[in-house]
Amino acid sequence: MRRAIVFTVAFLLPGLAWSDDRRTGYDDMNADLQALQDDPMNPATFWVLDGERLWSEPAGTTAQSCADCHGSAEDSMQGVAARYPSFDESSGTAVDLLGRIALCQSRHQQTAQPRDRSDPDRLALLAYVTHQSRGLPIMPDEDPRLAPARARGEALFSSRMGQLNLSCAQCHDDNAGGYLAAARIPQAHPTGYPQYRLEWETIGSLDRRLAGCMTGVRADPFAPGSPELVALELFLKSRAAGLTVEALPIRP
């Protein structure tokens, strides 16, 4: 089944290529951490439960909830996380799922102040919406207007940066499966975001993780939600096409 999904996505996105031995961060974890993730009451559960509550809570000056527009998240949000980032018609730019949630809050709920992308409530909503796509294959948005951003993401992935003069590809393509000190180097497929990281003791978004990588090579991180980080996510999601969205992801 997984091979069939991969071939289907390859047909839809003919410019992309990958090996059949792709591994996710879950595959690279030890059995104890895999068991922690597989536990239906792992630490990430609490953010999903918070997100479920927030989904039906009126907010902003319009006193509207997400459910007022979208109904049941189990129906309306199924598969959404698997295809983001997507193209936003109003702004004419690519947005990630966290950015889409922020736009909905601003445009339709008219929230008083824009919240930070690390805001716990916004991350909880992200976790809840993403949870509705658990187990579904990543199917990148094929809108041709995303092509420039995706190409920019691919270029950034291969560009050396920081005082260490390293690129993402040097770690996650050339040395994937090796070790950086005691940490195994993953192939960097974004199948499990937002995720609960033991080092964070909370959940965080993909742009937080990317900022951590950039800091690690002693580069100035791109701003959260910036066009550069959205472009990187677009490329990474295309690179991970056909792999499945993880439920309640845990990482070291």
Secondary structure, 3 states (H helix, E strand, C coil): CHHHHHHHHHHHCCCCCCCCCCCCHHHHCCHHHHHHHHCCCCCCHHHHHHHHHHHCCCECCCCECHHHHHCCHHHHCCCHHHHCCEEECCCCEEECHHHHHHHHHHHCCCCCCCCCCCCHHHHHHHHHHHHCCCCCECCCCCCHHHHHHHHHHHHHHHCCECCCCECHHHHHCCCCCCEECCEECCCCCCCCCCEEECCCCEEECHHHHHHHHHHHCCCCCCCCCCHHHHHHHHHHHHHCCCCECCCCCEEC
